[in-house]
Amino acid sequence: MANSFNKDILIQSPDPEAAAAFYVEQLGFTITAGEPMLELAGEHINLYIEQGAPLGPVFEVTVTDVDEATHRLVAHGCTVVKDEPHFPRRYVQDPNGLIYNLTR
Protein backbone atom coordinates (compact mmCIF):
# COMPACT_ATOMS: atom_id res chain seq x y z
CA MET A 1 0.00 0.00 0.00
CA ALA A 2 2.66 2.48 -1.06
CA ASN A 3 0.70 5.66 -1.70
CA SER A 4 2.33 9.00 -2.34
CA PHE A 5 1.07 12.53 -2.69
CA ASN A 6 2.57 14.36 -5.63
CA LYS A 7 2.88 18.09 -6.23
CA ASP A 8 -0.29 18.45 -8.34
CA ILE A 9 -3.36 20.20 -6.94
CA LEU A 10 -6.57 20.69 -8.91
CA ILE A 11 -9.35 23.19 -8.31
CA GLN A 12 -12.59 23.92 -10.11
CA SER A 13 -13.88 27.36 -10.99
CA PRO A 14 -16.87 28.72 -12.90
CA ASP A 15 -14.32 31.04 -14.59
CA PRO A 16 -10.97 29.21 -14.94
CA GLU A 17 -9.30 32.12 -16.74
CA ALA A 18 -10.11 34.55 -13.92
CA ALA A 19 -8.94 32.03 -11.35
CA ALA A 20 -5.68 31.52 -13.25
CA ALA A 21 -5.17 35.29 -13.48
CA PHE A 22 -5.43 35.53 -9.69
CA TYR A 23 -2.73 32.88 -9.16
CA VAL A 24 -0.47 34.40 -11.81
CA GLU A 25 -0.84 38.00 -10.64
CA GLN A 26 -0.99 37.46 -6.90
CA LEU A 27 1.12 34.35 -6.29
CA GLY A 28 3.58 34.28 -9.19
CA PHE A 29 2.43 31.12 -10.97
CA THR A 30 3.12 30.69 -14.69
CA ILE A 31 0.52 29.30 -17.12
CA THR A 32 2.13 26.33 -18.86
CA ALA A 33 -0.83 24.74 -20.71
CA GLY A 34 -4.44 25.46 -21.60
CA GLU A 35 -5.87 22.07 -22.58
CA PRO A 36 -7.59 19.97 -21.41
CA MET A 37 -7.53 22.35 -18.43
CA LEU A 38 -5.41 25.29 -17.38
CA GLU A 39 -2.07 24.21 -15.95
CA LEU A 40 -0.02 26.55 -13.80
CA ALA A 41 3.49 25.96 -12.51
CA GLY A 42 4.71 27.27 -9.20
CA GLU A 43 8.04 26.83 -7.51
CA HIS A 44 6.91 23.80 -5.47
CA ILE A 45 3.48 22.79 -6.80
CA ASN A 46 1.55 22.53 -10.04
CA LEU A 47 -1.98 23.93 -10.02
CA TYR A 48 -4.66 22.74 -12.44
CA ILE A 49 -7.89 24.66 -12.94
CA GLU A 50 -10.92 23.15 -14.63
CA GLN A 51 -14.37 24.52 -15.41
CA GLY A 52 -16.95 23.60 -12.79
CA ALA A 53 -18.53 24.21 -9.45
CA PRO A 54 -15.88 24.47 -6.73
CA LEU A 55 -15.21 21.26 -4.78
CA GLY A 56 -12.22 22.64 -2.93
CA PRO A 57 -8.65 21.59 -3.61
CA VAL A 58 -8.14 18.12 -5.03
CA PHE A 59 -4.76 16.60 -4.23
CA GLU A 60 -3.32 13.84 -6.37
CA VAL A 61 -2.34 10.53 -4.77
CA THR A 62 -0.47 7.85 -6.68
CA VAL A 63 -1.50 4.29 -5.78
CA THR A 64 -0.58 0.88 -7.13
CA ASP A 65 -4.17 -0.14 -7.92
CA VAL A 66 -6.91 2.52 -8.19
CA ASP A 67 -9.80 0.04 -7.77
CA GLU A 68 -8.26 -1.69 -4.76
CA ALA A 69 -7.45 1.64 -3.10
CA THR A 70 -11.00 2.86 -3.75
CA HIS A 71 -12.58 -0.23 -2.18
CA ARG A 72 -10.27 -0.03 0.84
CA LEU A 73 -10.87 3.67 1.36
CA VAL A 74 -14.67 3.40 0.97
CA ALA A 75 -14.64 0.56 3.51
CA HIS A 76 -12.93 3.00 5.90
CA GLY A 77 -15.41 5.87 5.56
CA CYS A 78 -14.44 7.59 2.31
CA THR A 79 -16.89 8.48 -0.45
CA VAL A 80 -16.34 8.68 -4.21
CA VAL A 81 -17.34 12.20 -5.28
CA LYS A 82 -16.42 11.96 -8.98
CA ASP A 83 -15.59 8.98 -11.13
CA GLU A 84 -14.67 9.55 -14.77
CA PRO A 85 -12.81 6.47 -16.02
CA HIS A 86 -12.55 7.85 -19.57
CA PHE A 87 -10.49 10.85 -18.35
CA PRO A 88 -9.23 8.89 -16.14
CA ARG A 89 -9.83 10.24 -12.67
CA ARG A 90 -11.50 9.21 -9.46
CA TYR A 91 -12.03 11.75 -6.68
CA VAL A 92 -12.39 10.38 -3.18
CA GLN A 93 -13.28 12.41 -0.10
CA ASP A 94 -11.98 11.10 3.18
CA PRO A 95 -13.79 11.35 6.55
CA ASN A 96 -11.80 14.53 7.31
CA GLY A 97 -13.01 16.34 4.19
CA LEU A 98 -9.82 16.04 2.12
CA ILE A 99 -10.47 15.26 -1.55
CA TYR A 100 -7.89 13.52 -3.69
CA ASN A 101 -7.64 12.02 -7.14
CA LEU A 102 -6.46 8.42 -7.12
CA THR A 103 -4.05 7.75 -9.97
CA ARG A 104 -1.51 5.12 -11.01
KAVEN-V650777 format. One record per pair of residues at least 4 apart in sequence whose C-alpha atoms are under 8 Angstrom apart, sorted by the first residue. I is the first residue (numbers start at 1). J is the second residue. D is the distance in Angstrom with one decimal. If there is no record, write none. Layout:
i | j | d
I | J | D
I | J | D
This chain:
i | j | d
1 | 63 | 7.4
1 | 64 | 7.2
2 | 63 | 6.6
2 | 64 | 7.1
3 | 61 | 6.5
3 | 62 | 5.6
3 | 63 | 4.8
3 | 64 | 7.3
4 | 61 | 5.5
4 | 62 | 5.3
4 | 63 | 7.0
5 | 59 | 7.3
5 | 60 | 5.9
5 | 61 | 4.5
5 | 62 | 6.3
6 | 59 | 7.8
6 | 60 | 6.0
6 | 61 | 6.3
6 | 62 | 7.3
7 | 44 | 7.0
7 | 45 | 4.8
7 | 46 | 6.0
7 | 60 | 7.5
8 | 45 | 6.0
8 | 46 | 4.8
8 | 47 | 6.0
8 | 48 | 7.4
8 | 59 | 6.3
8 | 60 | 5.9
9 | 45 | 7.3
9 | 46 | 6.3
9 | 47 | 5.0
9 | 48 | 6.2
9 | 57 | 6.4
9 | 58 | 5.6
9 | 59 | 4.7
9 | 60 | 6.4
10 | 47 | 5.7
10 | 48 | 4.5
10 | 49 | 5.8
10 | 50 | 7.6
10 | 57 | 5.8
10 | 58 | 4.9
10 | 59 | 6.5
11 | 47 | 7.6
11 | 48 | 6.3
11 | 49 | 5.1
11 | 50 | 6.5
11 | 54 | 6.8
11 | 55 | 7.1
11 | 56 | 6.1
11 | 57 | 5.0
11 | 58 | 6.2
12 | 16 | 7.3
12 | 49 | 5.5
12 | 50 | 4.9
12 | 51 | 5.6
12 | 52 | 5.1
12 | 53 | 6.0
12 | 54 | 4.7
12 | 55 | 6.5
12 | 56 | 7.3
12 | 57 | 7.9
13 | 19 | 6.8
13 | 49 | 6.9
13 | 50 | 6.3
13 | 51 | 5.3
13 | 52 | 5.2
13 | 53 | 5.8
13 | 54 | 5.5
14 | 51 | 5.5
14 | 52 | 5.1
14 | 53 | 5.9
14 | 54 | 7.6
15 | 19 | 6.3
15 | 51 | 6.6
16 | 20 | 6.0
16 | 38 | 7.2
16 | 49 | 5.8
16 | 50 | 6.1
16 | 51 | 5.8
17 | 21 | 6.1
17 | 38 | 7.9
18 | 22 | 6.4
19 | 23 | 6.6
19 | 49 | 7.6
20 | 24 | 6.1
20 | 31 | 7.6
20 | 38 | 7.5
20 | 40 | 7.6
20 | 49 | 7.2
21 | 25 | 5.8
22 | 26 | 5.6
22 | 27 | 7.5
23 | 27 | 5.0
23 | 28 | 6.5
23 | 29 | 5.7
24 | 28 | 4.8
24 | 29 | 4.4
24 | 30 | 5.9
24 | 31 | 7.4
25 | 29 | 7.6
28 | 42 | 7.1
29 | 40 | 5.9
29 | 41 | 5.5
29 | 42 | 4.8
29 | 43 | 7.9
30 | 40 | 5.3
30 | 41 | 5.2
30 | 42 | 6.7
31 | 38 | 7.2
31 | 39 | 5.8
31 | 40 | 4.3
31 | 41 | 6.4
32 | 38 | 7.8
32 | 39 | 5.5
32 | 40 | 5.5
32 | 41 | 6.5
33 | 37 | 7.5
33 | 38 | 5.7
33 | 39 | 5.0
33 | 40 | 7.2
34 | 38 | 4.3
34 | 39 | 6.3
35 | 39 | 7.9
37 | 48 | 6.7
37 | 49 | 6.0
37 | 50 | 5.2
37 | 51 | 7.8
38 | 48 | 5.6
38 | 49 | 5.1
38 | 50 | 6.5
39 | 46 | 7.1
39 | 47 | 5.9
39 | 48 | 4.6
39 | 49 | 6.6
40 | 46 | 5.7
40 | 47 | 5.0
40 | 48 | 6.2
41 | 45 | 6.5
41 | 46 | 4.6
41 | 47 | 6.3
42 | 46 | 5.8
42 | 47 | 7.5
56 | 99 | 7.7
57 | 99 | 6.9
58 | 91 | 7.6
58 | 98 | 7.6
58 | 99 | 5.1
58 | 100 | 4.8
58 | 101 | 6.5
59 | 99 | 6.4
59 | 100 | 4.4
59 | 101 | 6.1
60 | 100 | 5.3
60 | 101 | 4.8
60 | 102 | 6.3
60 | 103 | 7.1
61 | 100 | 6.4
61 | 101 | 6.0
61 | 102 | 5.2
61 | 103 | 6.1
62 | 102 | 6.0
62 | 103 | 4.9
62 | 104 | 5.2
63 | 69 | 7.0
63 | 102 | 6.6
63 | 103 | 6.0
63 | 104 | 5.3
64 | 104 | 5.8
65 | 69 | 6.1
65 | 104 | 6.7
66 | 70 | 6.0
66 | 102 | 6.0
66 | 103 | 6.2
66 | 104 | 6.6
67 | 71 | 6.2
68 | 72 | 6.2
69 | 73 | 6.0
69 | 102 | 7.9
70 | 74 | 6.0
70 | 80 | 7.9
70 | 92 | 7.7
70 | 102 | 7.9
71 | 75 | 6.1
72 | 76 | 6.5
73 | 77 | 6.6
73 | 78 | 5.4
73 | 79 | 7.9
73 | 94 | 7.7
74 | 78 | 4.4
74 | 79 | 5.7
74 | 80 | 7.6
77 | 94 | 6.7
77 | 95 | 5.8
78 | 92 | 6.5
78 | 93 | 5.5
78 | 94 | 4.4
78 | 95 | 5.7
79 | 92 | 5.6
79 | 93 | 5.3
79 | 94 | 6.6
80 | 90 | 7.2
80 | 91 | 5.8
80 | 92 | 4.4
80 | 93 | 6.3
81 | 90 | 7.8
81 | 91 | 5.5
81 | 92 | 5.7
81 | 93 | 6.6
82 | 89 | 7.7
82 | 90 | 5.7
82 | 91 | 5.0
82 | 92 | 7.2
83 | 89 | 6.1
83 | 90 | 4.4
83 | 91 | 6.3
84 | 88 | 5.7
84 | 89 | 5.3
84 | 90 | 6.2
85 | 89 | 5.9
85 | 90 | 7.2
89 | 101 | 6.2
89 | 102 | 6.7
89 | 103 | 6.8
90 | 101 | 5.3
90 | 102 | 5.6
90 | 103 | 7.6
91 | 99 | 6.4
91 | 100 | 5.4
91 | 101 | 4.4
91 | 102 | 6.5
92 | 99 | 5.5
92 | 100 | 5.5
92 | 101 | 6.4
92 | 102 | 7.4
93 | 97 | 5.8
93 | 98 | 5.5
93 | 99 | 4.3
93 | 100 | 6.6
94 | 98 | 5.5
94 | 99 | 6.5
